[in-house]
Amino acid sequence: MQGNLRAHGLIGDRSTAALVAADATIDWFCPKRFDEPAALFSLVDATAGGYVRVGPPQGAAIGQSYCESGAPVLRTHLGAPESLVEVADIMAGGRILRLVTALRGPIDIQLDVVPGDRFGPPRKVQRWSEGVSFGSLIVRGRTEPVTLESGEALVVSIDPLDERGVVRAGPAMALPTPNQLRRIIEDLDRSWKSDLDEVHYDGPFAPAVRSAVRSLRLCTHAGTGALVCAVTTSLPAQLGNERNVDLRYPWLRDNAGAVWLWERLARPDWADETRAWLTERMAEELPLPPCTRVDGERLGSEAELTLAGWRNSAPVRTGNLAADGLDLTGMAMGSMVLDARRSWPVLERVGDWLSEHGARPDHGRWDSRARPASWVASRLAVQAALGALITTSRSRHPLDADLRGWTDGAAANEQWLATEARFGVAPKAGWRRTPTDDSSDAAALPWAATLPALKVDQPRDDIARLRATIDQTLAQLGEGPFLNRHLPHVDDGFPPGQGPDLTASFWMVSALAAADRWEDAHDRMEALVSWIGPLGTLSTHADVPSGDLRGNLGSSSAAIALIGAALDLRAGPH
């Protein structure tokens, strides 16, 4: 049975990730890498998908929690009035390790394994008393039911097989004893605590920030520095509306946002890690695809799988058509976080392209699948990027010949923003979607809050413009503490029914803070953080009636927006 999405904990080792449901079922796991096919995927097909569960056959789900340090050690408690078991899950070296401990016994423990492989059934399954091998995985542990007395424990591992179906050998891959696994967990806890303690945030939303930082680090591939957008595919924005996409890939804009964020949190080492991946992408042929595979390779075509979907909300897709689109925001943001001292030739190329082509219609921040349009948020991003490049160029080479083209491009963009993108008398109207559609677009919020130097209005009009943008956006897109991306009539190439967007919701908190509306910002932030729940699991969307998450889990853009909002609130009154 597919339960609530918010009752899922995320574990990972920065090569891939897995999800653990409230009943200790691992129902999502892509072995080896985030963007590889899933082997355990009952999350998106309750009947055909593989899963691994360990615990009492009839034990009720009591609760889940992470270590106090914030380390990705997930503890799930199951039991009945007279018995209680804890399942502690970690991922290390590509393998999942599960420590099952009887806190009150005796208690019966059962290992349930439903094989899966590459979003389908495995061709070969082997079972024996100490495990099951299938497809690309081997599950090791007692396959017969066992009774644990109080204090007793057992270990289950889920290990990847190589291309020949052979498990990696060596002492590191041996099944650890319970005491050995406890030491592994303690070492992991210490390592993460040391890392997370260096994150400089001491505001009122520290637990939520710590959870979001953990999620972002788990979604950052250690080998390449790429930050994936989410860890799942095709979880619906709303039940049955077919707005299902695969987000297991890195987007330019999320990686650029992460670089900014790590710098603000005084973690330049983390910023440099992701900046290295971004620099490689920005050096490639222009225009750049908005997203790629983790290793930078281009995505193939999008495919629909013959799976039922979460709660029968098909389709389940792999790949993403956004890779074939144009996202000016991603390219602009990428140029703003590169190191000009080391990457100036790359920035010159991007600056030339943006000055010549930055007025092109694009698919926007929301990866629209309709015809390209003139999104105001995209033009604001281009204007910010060109302004930053011009400032940097003047400081480097005041007589740079490229500067004239960049200033001409910026002036033309500024003229469009002044004459085409605004409605009503300048101080009274905010940023809206396009010149032909008088409606709000939440993607304009972060730019309205952070671009006081556009010089389209007088500086005294900046705060008025921001407040007007906030008011019209709340009126058109607000839903309690949440915000929708845009109005339902906006054609983005998807079926209707977008659902509130968590990233946009946290952007509103930052915008309110920038407009000195501190009380509103704090109230909204508290409501959002409380709604997310104690695990701190983030997704792309929310479902207000059910109080559950919607959309893909492990959303990096939502985590970036949450931390950014917390940092912005720290600057004002508490």
VOPAVEX-790378 format. One record per residue (C-alpha): residue in one letter; x, y, z negated. Coordinates in steps of 0.1 Angstrom, whole numbers, padded with zeros to 4 digits, always signed. Layout:
# VOPAVEX-790378
aXYZ ...
***
This chain:
# VOPAVEX-790378
m+0000+0000+0000 q+0013+0035+0010 g+0011+0057-0021 n+0016+0094-0025 l+0046+0109-0007 r+0055+0131-0037 a+0060+0099-0058 h+0092+0091-0039 g+0127+0096-0051 l+0157+0101-0027 i+0190+0083-0031 g+0219+0084-0007 d+0257+0084-0003 r+0260+0112+0023 s+0261+0089+0053 t+0224+0079+0051 a+0196+0079+0026 a+0167+0057+0012 l+0134+0064-0005 v+0121+0047-0036 a+0084+0046-0043 a+0068+0048-0077 d+0065+0010-0080 a+0103+0006-0072 t+0097-0003-0036 i+0124+0008-0012 d+0101+0016+0018 w+0125+0037+0039 f+0162+0030+0048 c+0182+0036+0079 p+0214+0016+0075 k+0247+0033+0083 r+0235+0067+0094 f+0205+0091+0090 d+0196+0090+0127 e+0200+0052+0132 p+0169+0030+0135 a+0153+0020+0102 a+0154-0015+0088 l+0131-0008+0059 f+0102+0012+0071 s+0069+0002+0055 l+0065+0039+0047 v+0054+0044+0083 d+0038+0010+0088 a+0024-0007+0057 t+0018-0040+0075 a+0047-0044+0099 g+0074-0024+0081 g+0102-0040+0060 y+0106-0032+0023 v+0124-0044-0008 r+0108-0044-0042 v+0120-0056-0075 g+0101-0056-0108 p+0072-0072-0127 p+0046-0086-0103 q+0018-0067-0120 g+0037-0040-0137 a+0022-0005-0136 a+0042+0024-0124 i+0050+0046-0155 g+0074+0072-0141 q+0105+0082-0123 s+0134+0105-0131 y+0169+0114-0122 c+0199+0117-0145 e+0200+0149-0165 s+0231+0158-0147 g+0213+0159-0114 a+0232+0130-0100 p+0213+0108-0074 v+0207+0080-0099 l+0170+0073-0098 r+0154+0055-0127 t+0119+0039-0122 h+0100+0026-0152 l+0074-0002-0148 g+0056-0023-0173 a+0026-0032-0194 p+0018-0024-0231 e+0041-0051-0244 s+0068-0049-0218 l+0089-0023-0200 v+0116-0025-0173 e+0138+0001-0158 v+0151-0001-0122 a+0181+0022-0117 d+0189+0028-0080 i+0220+0043-0064 m+0236+0042-0030 a+0274+0039-0026 g+0296+0030+0003 g+0265+0024+0025 r+0250-0001+0002 i+0221+0002-0022 l+0227-0011-0058 r+0197-0018-0081 l+0202-0024-0119 v+0171-0040-0134 t+0170-0038-0172 a+0144-0051-0196 l+0138-0023-0222 r+0110-0043-0239 g+0107-0080-0232 p+0101-0107-0224 i+0092-0095-0189 d+0088-0114-0156 i+0108-0100-0127 q+0102-0108-0090 l+0122-0098-0059 d+0100-0092-0029 v+0117-0089+0005 v+0098-0082+0037 p+0125-0082+0065 g+0127-0055+0092 d+0152-0044+0118 r+0154-0013+0141 f+0118-0003+0136 g+0106-0039+0143 p+0108-0075+0131 p+0143-0091+0129 r+0151-0119+0153 k+0167-0141+0126 v+0159-0144+0089 q+0178-0166+0065 r+0167-0172+0029 w+0184-0189+0000 s+0183-0189-0038 e+0206-0159-0041 g+0194-0137-0012 v+0179-0130+0022 s+0197-0119+0054 f+0179-0104+0083 g+0187-0080+0112 s+0213-0055+0100 l+0209-0061+0062 i+0215-0087+0035 v+0196-0085+0002 r+0214-0103-0026 g+0197-0112-0058 r+0176-0140-0074 t+0148-0148-0050 e+0130-0169-0075 p+0111-0152-0104 v+0131-0147-0135 t+0122-0137-0171 l+0143-0111-0188 e+0144-0107-0226 s+0149-0073-0242 g+0183-0059-0232 e+0189-0084-0204 a+0196-0072-0169 l+0201-0083-0133 v+0215-0067-0102 v+0202-0066-0066 s+0221-0052-0037 i+0211-0043-0002 d+0242-0044+0021 p+0246-0035+0058 l+0258-0061+0082 d+0281-0053+0111 e+0273-0057+0147 r+0280-0095+0146 g+0257-0100+0116 v+0286-0103+0092 v+0286-0087+0058 r+0316-0065+0050 a+0340-0085+0027 g+0363-0075-0001 p+0361-0068-0038 a+0342-0036-0033 m+0314-0055-0016 a+0310-0082-0042 l+0278-0083-0062 p+0287-0065-0094 t+0277-0077-0128 p+0252-0055-0148 n+0281-0041-0169 q+0301-0033-0138 l+0272-0016-0122 r+0266+0005-0153 r+0302+0017-0150 i+0297+0025-0113 i+0266+0045-0123 e+0285+0063-0150 d+0313+0072-0126 l+0287+0085-0101 d+0270+0105-0128 r+0303+0122-0139 s+0313+0130-0103 w+0280+0146-0094 k+0278+0165-0127 s+0313+0179-0121 d+0303+0190-0086 l+0269+0204-0095 d+0282+0223-0126 e+0303+0244-0102 v+0271+0257-0085 h+0267+0292-0099 y+0230+0297-0107 d+0218+0306-0141 g+0183+0319-0134 p+0149+0307-0146 f+0145+0281-0119 a+0177+0262-0126 p+0162+0226-0126 a+0145+0232-0093 v+0176+0247-0078 r+0197+0217-0091 s+0172+0193-0075 a+0173+0212-0042 v+0211+0213-0042 r+0212+0176-0047 s+0189+0170-0018 l+0209+0193+0005 r+0241+0175-0004 l+0225+0141+0001 c+0214+0153+0036 t+0249+0165+0045 h+0268+0138+0064 a+0302+0135+0047 g+0320+0124+0079 t+0309+0154+0101 g+0295+0180+0077 a+0262+0181+0096 l+0231+0188+0076 v+0201+0168+0088 c+0167+0185+0088 a+0150+0156+0069 v+0155+0119+0063 t+0123+0105+0078 t+0104+0105+0110 s+0067+0110+0118 l+0052+0116+0084 p+0022+0137+0093 a+0016+0174+0086 q-0020+0164+0081 l-0036+0130+0082 g-0044+0119+0117 n-0036+0151+0136 e-0006+0137+0156 r+0018+0166+0148 n+0044+0139+0140 v+0081+0145+0148 d+0114+0130+0140 l+0136+0153+0119 r+0165+0130+0112 y+0189+0153+0131 p+0209+0184+0124 w+0194+0217+0136 l+0217+0247+0143 r+0195+0271+0122 d+0195+0248+0091 n+0232+0243+0092 a+0238+0281+0095 g+0213+0286+0066 a+0233+0261+0045 v+0266+0279+0052 w+0250+0312+0040 l+0235+0295+0009 w+0268+0278-0002 e+0286+0311+0001 r+0260+0327-0021 l+0263+0299-0047 a+0301+0303-0047 r+0308+0269-0030 p+0330+0280-0001 d+0343+0244+0002 w+0308+0231+0010 a+0303+0261+0034 d+0334+0252+0053 e+0324+0216+0055 t+0292+0225+0074 r+0308+0254+0092 a+0332+0230+0108 w+0304+0210+0124 l+0286+0242+0135 t+0318+0256+0150 e+0322+0226+0172 r+0286+0229+0184 m+0289+0267+0191 a+0319+0260+0213 e+0299+0239+0237 e+0281+0249+0269 l+0255+0276+0265 p+0226+0277+0258 l+0230+0253+0230 p+0204+0226+0222 p+0186+0234+0189 c+0194+0200+0175 t+0217+0170+0182 r+0226+0137+0167 v+0247+0138+0136 d+0279+0133+0156 g+0270+0162+0180 e+0259+0139+0208 r+0228+0150+0228 l+0195+0135+0219 g+0179+0111+0243 s+0143+0113+0253 e+0115+0111+0227 a+0098+0077+0223 e+0066+0066+0206 l+0069+0033+0187 t+0041+0008+0183 l+0037+0014+0145 a+0006+0024+0126 g+0021+0055+0109 w+0018+0066+0073 r-0018+0058+0063 n-0025+0050+0099 s-0015+0085+0111 a+0002+0075+0143 p+0022+0082+0164 v+0056+0072+0151 r+0083+0089+0172 t+0121+0087+0176 g+0140+0115+0192 n+0128+0151+0194 l+0118+0172+0224 a+0131+0202+0206 a+0165+0192+0218 d+0154+0202+0253 g+0141+0236+0242 l+0156+0270+0236 d+0159+0284+0201 l+0175+0318+0201 t+0173+0320+0163 g+0195+0289+0159 m+0222+0304+0182 a+0220+0338+0166 m+0222+0324+0130 g+0251+0302+0141 s+0271+0331+0154 m+0266+0350+0121 v+0283+0324+0099 l+0313+0314+0120 d+0347+0325+0108 a+0357+0354+0132 r+0394+0350+0124 r+0394+0314+0137 s+0366+0314+0161 w+0366+0348+0179 p+0367+0333+0214 v+0336+0312+0206 l+0319+0343+0192 e+0328+0363+0223 r+0311+0338+0245 v+0280+0336+0223 g+0279+0375+0221 d+0280+0377+0259 w+0253+0352+0263 l+0230+0368+0237 s+0235+0402+0252 e+0225+0389+0287 h+0199+0363+0278 g+0187+0372+0243 a+0155+0387+0257 r+0145+0354+0273 p+0112+0337+0261 d+0121+0307+0239 h+0104+0280+0218 g+0109+0299+0186 r+0116+0289+0150 w+0088+0263+0149 d+0100+0244+0180 s+0069+0251+0200 r+0061+0226+0227 a+0041+0251+0247 r+0055+0274+0273 p+0083+0296+0260 a+0071+0329+0246 s+0085+0362+0233 w+0086+0354+0196 v+0093+0385+0175 a+0113+0364+0150 s+0137+0353+0177 r+0142+0389+0189 l+0149+0400+0153 a+0174+0372+0149 v+0192+0382+0182 q+0192+0418+0170 a+0208+0409+0137 a+0234+0387+0155 l+0244+0413+0180 g+0246+0439+0153 a+0270+0417+0133 l+0291+0409+0163 i+0294+0446+0172 t+0304+0455+0137 t+0330+0427+0137 s+0344+0436+0171 r+0348+0473+0162 s+0368+0463+0131 r+0390+0440+0152 h+0394+0459+0185 p+0377+0494+0187 l+0383+0496+0225 d+0371+0460+0232 a+0356+0459+0267 d+0330+0434+0257 l+0315+0459+0232 r+0297+0480+0259 g+0277+0449+0271 w+0268+0440+0236 t+0256+0475+0227 d+0236+0477+0259 g+0220+0443+0251 a+0213+0454+0215 a+0198+0487+0227 a+0175+0469+0252 n+0164+0444+0225 e+0158+0473+0201 q+0136+0491+0227 w+0115+0459+0231 l+0111+0456+0194 a+0101+0493+0191 t+0076+0493+0220 e+0063+0458+0225 a+0065+0440+0191 r+0047+0464+0168 f+0011+0473+0163 g-0004+0506+0151 v+0015+0535+0135 a+0050+0522+0127 p+0049+0525+0088 k+0015+0509+0087 a+0019+0478+0108 g+0042+0448+0102 w+0060+0424+0124 r+0037+0401+0142 r+0039+0373+0167 t+0039+0386+0203 p+0027+0418+0221 t-0003+0399+0234 d-0014+0382+0202 d-0020+0404+0171 s-0013+0377+0146 s+0013+0370+0120 d+0042+0346+0123 a+0057+0335+0090 a+0091+0331+0108 a+0094+0369+0109 l+0094+0371+0071 p+0130+0365+0063 w+0141+0389+0090 a+0117+0416+0079 a+0132+0412+0044 t+0169+0412+0054 l+0172+0436+0084 p+0170+0471+0070 a+0195+0483+0097 l+0174+0478+0128 k+0172+0516+0133 v+0139+0513+0151 d+0122+0533+0124 q+0138+0557+0100 p+0154+0539+0070 r+0126+0552+0047 d+0101+0532+0068 d+0119+0498+0062 i+0102+0490+0029 a+0068+0501+0043 r+0073+0478+0073 l+0082+0449+0050 r+0052+0455+0028 a+0029+0457+0058 t+0043+0425+0071 i+0038+0408+0037 d+0002+0420+0034 q-0009+0410+0069 t+0009+0376+0065 l-0008+0369+0032 a-0042+0379+0046 q-0038+0358+0077 l-0017+0328+0067 g-0020+0326+0029 e-0035+0295+0012 g-0031+0298-0026 p+0007+0299-0033 f+0013+0284+0002 l+0017+0299+0036 n+0009+0285+0071 r+0033+0290+0099 h+0009+0308+0122 l-0029+0310+0129 p-0046+0280+0143 h-0054+0296+0177 v-0017+0300+0184 d-0008+0275+0211 d+0024+0257+0200 g+0019+0226+0221 f+0008+0204+0192 p-0027+0193+0182 p-0045+0216+0157 g-0041+0212+0120 q-0007+0224+0110 g-0011+0225+0072 p+0007+0248+0048 d+0045+0250+0053 l+0068+0248+0023 t+0097+0267+0039 a+0074+0296+0049 s+0059+0295+0014 f+0093+0301-0003 w+0102+0327+0023 m+0072+0347+0010 v+0088+0346-0025 s+0120+0362-0011 a+0100+0387+0009 l+0080+0398-0022 a+0113+0402-0041 a+0128+0423-0014 a+0097+0445-0015 d+0101+0450-0053 r+0069+0430-0060 w+0086+0410-0087 e+0056+0399-0106 d+0039+0385-0075 a+0071+0368-0065 h+0076+0351-0098 d+0040+0339-0100 r+0042+0324-0066 m+0076+0308-0073 e+0063+0292-0105 a+0032+0278-0088 l+0053+0263-0060 v+0079+0248-0082 s+0053+0234-0105 w+0033+0219-0076 i+0064+0201-0062 g+0067+0180-0093 p+0094+0167-0117 l+0113+0147-0090 g+0118+0178-0070 t+0111+0160-0038 l+0107+0184-0009 s+0089+0179+0024 t+0080+0201+0053 h+0043+0206+0044 a+0018+0205+0016 d-0018+0191+0013 v-0037+0214-0010 p-0068+0192-0016 s-0049+0161-0026 g-0020+0179-0043 d+0004+0157-0023 l+0033+0164+0000 r+0029+0161+0038 g+0054+0160+0066 n+0088+0145+0066 l+0106+0141+0032 g+0140+0155+0022 s+0133+0188+0040 s+0165+0208+0042 s+0149+0240+0054 a+0125+0239+0024 a+0154+0233+0000 i+0174+0262+0015 a+0143+0285+0012 l+0137+0274-0024 i+0173+0281-0035 g+0173+0314-0016 a+0141+0324-0033 a+0155+0316-0067 l+0187+0336-0060 d+0166+0365-0048 l+0145+0364-0079 r+0175+0364-0102 a+0184+0399-0089 g+0152+0414-0104 p+0133+0414-0137 h+0124+0381-0152 
***
